[in-house]
Amino acid sequence: MEAPITVDKLRFLIYSFKEKLWLKPLVFCVLSLIAVFIAKVVDGTSVAEHIPEIKSESVETLLSIMASSMMVIATFSAGTMVNAYASASQSSTPRSLSLIISDDVSQNALSVFIGAFIYSAVGITAISHAFFEKAGVFILFCLTCLVFAVVILTFIRWVDSVARLGRVGSTLLKVEHATGRAISNRIEAPCLGAVPQDEIKEQGSHAIYTNEVGYIQLIDIAKLHKWAQTNGNFVNVAMLPGEFVTPDKPIAFVKYNADFEDIISAFKIGEARSFEADPRFGFIVLAEIASRALSPSVNDHGTAINAISSITRLLLIWYKNAEQDSRQNERKNIKPKTQDNGKPHYKYDAVSVPALNVDDLFDDAYTSIARDGAANIEVAIRIQKSLNTIKACFDRVDNTFVKAANKLAIQSYERSKMALSYEEDVKRLDKVFKN
């Protein structure tokens, strides 16, 4: 019996398909072919007696206009998207390219234009060979008018979006939204639904390795759990999604020796990290955008400040969730869900997974910005204000975040104090810094 598909795996598959540029155009092409032959089906029904007559020449003219214009527009939209991808790589970071490619507005526009071209080409071929009768011609006319309306509305929406596609501000928002989704998913399942590793006394005597080299994009916890139950074993996952795997690093440990092929196949390893299952990757990309903006060739500290604001909002998602849970539990006097033996209940209790390392999270988010913006007083002050906000908020709910924020605040302060040459700038920084 195969292990059930987890929500994380399903979400990862959907995200992977969204990155494929060919998928939506293919779907729209199939729909356009179906639409043409729907008109033929109506010819054989009783509805044909009550449908007004439309000259086939007028429908053929409309289809010809659409066929001649749609391919030009589709080519233009494809060229615009390619330019946007190049702009995103140059102005922000190449790591944001997958989010630009998966932009729904651009993909939908390109798909509609190509689908409309296929529809018009098939419609012209069919109507020129007298494929339709009176009812079929009328239905084809109605469908053509509908396709025209969809194309016009899509084009207007796309023009509104294309001006922002690939721009730094738009890319920042896309990265923030993608990271926010990953954080929310991780909050729902802090250890992917498995047992937290710090609750496990024994790591396991048998280490499991893989010959692949790359980043873990997904861990199929349900498959590991099914294997552990079938073999009477316990799987201790050693690495989280986003970590770099090499043949010398164990990806998991088990108590008893067995066939480990199913365990290895549960780890999806690729060449690049994924936003969907890896909250840390979003912080890395935001920091890269800020660092590039602070380079001497760009010198755009405003973008770096916006990136710090995004990082602050994202980190406070954990605070908002912890604060909300705390208030609900106090108001309703709720106790954590436990098993009969008093231990916490976990969905995959035959697997353990390490928790997200908060120190690494803050290092991903702030260190490179603090290093590259050390000599910029505006950026240095904004970093301190961001970390002060995090310390003040998490002081009531999670001391781990407070310690990590305080550590980064000290490091950033010392970097800036060494880099700043103007005494008044140092005094301004001293006023903001709180240790």
C-alpha angles and dihedrals in degrees: 000000000000121000115256119259109258124221089247092054092047091048091049092051092050091049091049091052091049088060091058109095094197098058102076095040088052091051092049091048091054091048091050091054091048091050092056093051093046086070090058092052091059090059091071096050134085090249088080091076093062099044121101119239120258122189111246090220092065092050091047090052091053091048092049091053090050094046093051095047103037097063091051092050092045090052090048093049092048090051091049091051092050090051090049091052091051091047092050092051093049102039100037119007137301088239089072092058095095090059092050091049092050092053104137097209094055094042092048092048094050090045093050093049094049092042091051090051092051090046093051093045093051091043093053091049092049098045094045089058093050091248092151133061126209096290093043092052091051093049090047089052091051092047091049091053089049092050090049090053092048092049093050094047091045091049093051092049092045093051089053090052102038093068089065098037110118095004117134095243093050091046091052091054093048092051091047093051093047091048091047090056091050091050092049090050091050091048090054090052108020093183096024090270093301131111114287109252094231089066092059116091098192123047096202129260099239117071120205122213135185129212092219122102119209146068124315106243100174140004115207098217093176091058092049091048092050091050092049093050093046094049098037090241140123124233119212108194110214101189136046129218108283097036120121115248126207131170092257095057120080114231094195145357129221133192098230132036115252144133104309101187093102090051093051091047090055089069112081106206124188142165095259138035121256127229094212101066100020117070092180093061092064091054090049091053092048090050090049091052090050093047092051090049089053094052115114091245092058103025094184107148091167091070090049090052090050089051090052089051090052091049091051093051091048095050090049090060086078090050094049091050094047092046092049093049091048093052093046092049092049093047096046097029090233121176123205114273110260140179123247091272092057096253121127116268118244127184093224103035094164092064132061125201129187117247122245110277108239094198090055090047093055091043090055092048105042115014100079092043091049090049098046095038097043093110093046110087094198092055094042091053093046091052091052092048091049093051091044089055092050092048092049094049100042093044087086099045116020126021092189091071091046093055093047092048092048091050092052092044091057092046093048092046093051092047092051094044089056094046101043113089100179113085096213090056090054090051090051090051092048090056092054098041114095121184 
